[in-house]
Amino acid sequence: MLRRGRGASDSLPERATSCRSATERRGRRTDVLMMTPWLAPIVWDGSFNINILNAQFHQRHVRIGLTVFAIKKYTVFMKTFMETAEKFFMAGHKVNYYVFTDRVKEMPNITLADGRQLVVLEVPSYKRWQDVSMRRMEMIRDHSSKRFINEVDYLVCVDVDIKFTDEVGVEILSDVFGTLHPGFFGASHVQFTYERRKASVAYISPDDGDFYYAGGFFGGTVEEVYKLTNFCHSEMMTDKGNNIEAIWHDESYLNKYFLYHKPTKVLSPEYIWNNYYGHPGVIRKIRFLGIPKNDTAIRNK
């Protein structure tokens, strides 16, 4: 689920040019930030050679898991999600789709490419959509230690109300990665909607913070995703015991985790875009696009 940032889209850089220089063709764009202060790469179109990366990952026989939650009426997004994933997600690689749902019978029948399989994991629903959102961390954590660790090497954890619109491949994979929230791309850290109440364990002071990460696209090795989700769930339970709910639920705890456990790779907003942010010149490809919906109608059914 993507939400609009607070005026951040107005500050998106517009320095992209129509022609790519020789430097850019070598993977060094000059119109965007390409590396974090802790030397983690930021992945943009033009910053990698997918053929070289595919060869490396094929040589390692890498298996990738994609987790998605289709709870309650969110099952209506599954057909589009699966069809577009089959077209654009990790083409040519072994993929397990792990679908957490409370409505197993509503799962679409999609023909999958060789080496790819759909694993439906039946889970309970929750009355409030906020609880559904926050419990994702617990479910991913528990299945990481019991199942995923034996079946895949990397986990990619995404929202279901989004469709793939361009290639998303092994260029995203790293020990642990997060994705820049498009609503706050180009904004200063004081504009980020971190949890600002000191009573919450998700609290981040106005003086802290590197980037604002979207809760709808993160991942890494199974071991690192276990650490991330275990932290987030444990912190949520601490807050719940004190009758506190972080402002943006699981996303708030994700941002707290990345503040002290820096991601080893950061994905640009190409990887989780929404059309209400427009189409600034630096966004050459929109790879994962939010689907317009009536939040109230979907969440409460």
Beta strands, then each sheet from edge to edge (+ up, - down):
strand 1: 42-43
strand 2: 63-70
strand 3: 94-101
strand 4: 116-122
strand 5: 154-158
strand 6: 162-164
strand 7: 176-179
strand 8: 217-221
strand 9: 265-267
strand 10: 288-290
sheet 1: 1+ 9+ 7+ 8- 5+ 2+ 3+ 4+
sheet 2: 6+ 10-
end
